[in-house]
Amino acid sequence: LAEAGTDTARLVKVNVLLTRAADVATMNRLYAEAFGPPPYPARTTCVIQALPDPAMLIEIECVAAV
């Protein structure tokens, strides 16, 4: 984000993919810490079967205004 001349305060949309539903509460807490204070960027969170690397538990994609 810094290289593009922006930061997390200018995020407009975040997509989160989790491989374990049990991680949603922890992800919500960490999301609030990372992207707070409110208002938070729009977000979609999905629990999926797997990511390309079995060791990966989460994938986050962000869109920011520049």
N, CA, C and O of each residue as an XYZ file, in Angstrom:
264
protein
N       0.819     -1.196      0.000
C       0.000      0.000      0.000
C       0.858      1.253      0.000
O       0.579      2.207     -0.727
N       1.905      1.249      0.818
C       2.784      2.415      0.891
C       3.429      2.697     -0.461
O       3.549      3.855     -0.862
N       3.847      1.642     -1.168
C       4.465      1.836     -2.474
C       3.502      2.457     -3.483
O       3.929      3.125     -4.426
N       2.203      2.236     -3.284
C       1.194      2.800     -4.182
C       0.740      4.187     -3.727
O      -0.093      4.819     -4.377
N       1.297      4.658     -2.600
C       0.952      5.986     -2.118
C      -0.317      6.040     -1.295
O      -0.976      7.078     -1.246
N      -0.672      4.947     -0.651
C      -1.875      4.912      0.175
C      -1.585      4.111      1.444
O      -0.445      3.712      1.679
N      -2.612      3.877      2.262
C      -2.442      3.090      3.487
C      -3.758      2.419      3.853
O      -4.747      2.550      3.131
N      -3.772      1.700      4.975
C      -4.967      0.932      5.357
C      -6.173      1.823      5.642
O      -7.307      1.348      5.583
N      -5.962      3.086      5.944
C      -7.085      3.997      6.181
C      -7.881      4.242      4.901
O      -9.027      4.687      4.962
N      -7.285      3.956      3.746
C      -7.952      4.193      2.459
C      -8.451      2.906      1.801
O      -8.791      2.897      0.618
N      -8.494      1.817      2.578
C      -9.074      0.577      2.052
C     -10.566      0.779      1.843
O     -11.243      1.380      2.677
N     -11.073      0.274      0.726
C     -12.503      0.390      0.453
C     -13.200     -0.967      0.437
O     -14.413     -1.035      0.632
N     -12.456     -2.048      0.209
C     -13.055     -3.382      0.167
C     -12.012     -4.411      0.540
O     -10.872     -4.348      0.081
N     -12.406     -5.366      1.379
C     -11.519     -6.448      1.810
C     -12.260     -7.771      1.629
O     -13.412     -7.904      2.042
N     -11.603     -8.735      1.019
C     -12.130    -10.095      0.896
C     -11.259    -11.008      1.749
O     -10.033    -10.997      1.635
N     -11.897    -11.791      2.597
C     -11.179    -12.699      3.493
C     -11.633    -14.128      3.214
O     -12.829    -14.418      3.216
N     -10.677    -15.014      2.974
C     -10.961    -16.434      2.811
C     -10.326    -17.173      3.977
O      -9.124    -17.054      4.212
N     -11.124    -17.927      4.699
C     -10.647    -18.731      5.829
C     -10.888    -20.201      5.535
O     -11.877    -20.557      4.894
N      -9.996    -21.047      5.997
C     -10.187    -22.486      5.799
C     -10.823    -23.159      7.016
O     -11.173    -24.338      6.959
N     -10.975    -22.412      8.122
C     -11.585    -22.986      9.332
C     -12.605    -22.010      9.899
O     -12.259    -20.882     10.249
N     -13.856    -22.437      9.992
C     -14.916    -21.592     10.539
C     -14.613    -21.181     11.976
O     -15.032    -20.110     12.416
N     -13.901    -22.009     12.697
C     -13.567    -21.710     14.092
C     -12.670    -20.475     14.213
O     -12.541    -19.923     15.305
N     -12.052    -20.033     13.122
C     -11.149    -18.886     13.151
C     -11.853    -17.545     12.921
O     -11.209    -16.499     12.988
N     -13.156    -17.558     12.653
C     -13.862    -16.315     12.323
C     -13.790    -15.307     13.476
O     -13.507    -14.133     13.234
N     -14.031    -15.718     14.691
C     -14.003    -14.780     15.824
C     -12.611    -14.171     16.001
O     -12.485    -12.969     16.234
N     -11.585    -14.979     15.893
C     -10.217    -14.460     16.013
C      -9.908    -13.514     14.861
O      -9.290    -12.469     15.064
N     -10.334    -13.873     13.659
C     -10.115    -13.003     12.513
C     -10.828    -11.669     12.712
O     -10.267    -10.625     12.378
N     -12.042    -11.673     13.244
C     -12.775    -10.432     13.490
C     -12.018     -9.533     14.469
O     -11.938     -8.321     14.265
N     -11.474    -10.115     15.512
C     -10.712     -9.338     16.494
C      -9.462     -8.742     15.866
O      -9.180     -7.556     16.041
N      -8.712     -9.561     15.136
C      -7.489     -9.082     14.492
C      -7.783     -8.070     13.388
O      -7.014     -7.131     13.184
N      -8.881     -8.257     12.687
C      -9.308     -7.318     11.644
C      -9.567     -5.946     12.265
O      -9.136     -4.925     11.729
N     -10.273     -5.926     13.397
C     -10.558     -4.662     14.083
C      -9.269     -3.980     14.529
O      -9.149     -2.759     14.436
N      -8.314     -4.754     15.007
C      -7.026     -4.184     15.424
C      -6.250     -3.635     14.222
O      -5.644     -2.567     14.312
N      -6.267     -4.348     13.119
C      -5.481     -3.961     11.949
C      -6.107     -2.815     11.161
O      -5.392     -1.954     10.649
N      -7.432     -2.798     11.060
C      -8.104     -1.838     10.193
C      -8.948     -0.821     10.946
O      -9.669     -0.041     10.324
N      -8.874     -0.814     12.283
C      -9.660      0.109     13.086
C      -9.022      1.461     13.160
O      -7.916      1.637     12.649
N      -9.654      2.411     13.760
C     -10.995      2.324     14.337
C     -12.072      2.387     13.253
O     -11.798      2.730     12.103
N     -13.311      2.047     13.647
C     -14.413      2.119     12.679
C     -14.544      3.535     12.122
O     -14.118      4.484     12.781
N     -15.110      3.705     10.949
C     -15.763      2.661     10.147
C     -14.726      1.811      9.406
O     -13.713      2.315      8.921
N     -15.007      0.525      9.336
C     -14.127     -0.410      8.653
C     -14.466     -0.436      7.171
O     -15.578     -0.080      6.781
N     -13.512     -0.858      6.340
C     -13.847     -1.023      4.918
C     -14.886     -2.130      4.746
O     -15.012     -3.016      5.592
N     -15.621     -2.069      3.650
C     -16.568     -3.138      3.334
C     -15.804     -4.453      3.291
O     -14.638     -4.496      2.899
N     -16.481     -5.534      3.701
C     -15.774     -6.816      3.785
C     -16.683     -7.974      3.413
O     -17.872     -7.984      3.728
N     -16.101     -8.939      2.741
C     -16.730    -10.230      2.505
C     -15.825    -11.274      3.148
O     -14.617    -11.283      2.914
N     -16.407    -12.148      3.955
C     -15.653    -13.234      4.581
C     -16.297    -14.555      4.183
O     -17.504    -14.735      4.342
N     -15.500    -15.465      3.671
C     -15.992    -16.785      3.272
C     -15.135    -17.859      3.917
O     -13.917    -17.722      4.032
N     -15.793    -18.928      4.333
C     -15.079    -20.120      4.799
C     -15.078    -21.089      3.626
O     -16.124    -21.448      3.085
N     -13.873    -21.500      3.251
C     -13.707    -22.344      2.071
C     -13.057    -23.669      2.446
O     -12.531    -23.826      3.549
N     -13.098    -24.607      1.531
C     -12.546    -25.940      1.772
C     -11.028    -25.914      1.929
O     -10.484    -26.545      2.836
N     -10.341    -25.182      1.042
C      -8.880    -25.170      1.079
C      -8.348    -24.010      0.247
O      -9.047    -23.459     -0.604
N      -7.107    -23.656      0.511
C      -6.358    -22.699     -0.301
C      -5.300    -23.487     -1.070
O      -5.055    -24.648     -0.743
N      -4.666    -22.893     -2.082
C      -3.710    -23.652     -2.904
C      -2.599    -24.347     -2.119
O      -2.193    -25.455     -2.471
N      -2.108    -23.710     -1.064
C      -1.078    -24.308     -0.213
C      -1.763    -24.813      1.055
O      -2.339    -24.003      1.782
N      -1.730    -26.099      1.351
C      -2.417    -26.636      2.528
C      -2.001    -26.001      3.850
O      -2.745    -26.068      4.829
N      -0.823    -25.386      3.891
C      -0.368    -24.738      5.119
C      -1.037    -23.370      5.332
O      -0.993    -22.821      6.432
N      -1.643    -22.835      4.293
C      -2.302    -21.528      4.400
C      -3.672    -21.677      5.033
O      -4.459    -22.534      4.633
N      -3.958    -20.836      6.027
C      -5.248    -20.866      6.706
C      -6.115    -19.668      6.346
O      -7.328    -19.695      6.554
N      -5.499    -18.612      5.805
C      -6.232    -17.384      5.499
C      -5.617    -16.710      4.276
O      -4.406    -16.761      4.057
N      -6.475    -16.086      3.497
C      -6.031    -15.240      2.390
C      -6.828    -13.952      2.476
O      -8.041    -13.984      2.682
N      -6.160    -12.823      2.321
C      -6.816    -11.514      2.385
C      -6.476    -10.743      1.120
O      -5.310    -10.629      0.743
N      -7.498    -10.219      0.475
C      -7.344     -9.383     -0.706
C      -7.972     -8.033     -0.398
O      -9.085     -7.973      0.125
N      -7.276     -6.952     -0.715
C      -7.753     -5.609     -0.396
C      -7.761     -4.728     -1.632
O      -6.923     -4.869     -2.523
N      -8.731     -3.808     -1.668
C      -8.777     -2.767     -2.682
C      -8.701     -1.440     -1.931
O      -9.459     -1.204     -0.991
N      -7.777     -0.578     -2.355
C      -7.602      0.721     -1.683
C      -7.707      1.850     -2.682
O      -7.377      1.690     -3.857
N      -8.169      2.995     -2.206
C      -8.184      4.203     -3.026
C      -6.783      4.772     -3.066
O      -6.057      4.729     -2.072
N      -6.408      5.299     -4.204
C      -5.074      5.905     -4.343
C      -5.250      7.386     -4.605
O      -4.264      8.108     -4.756
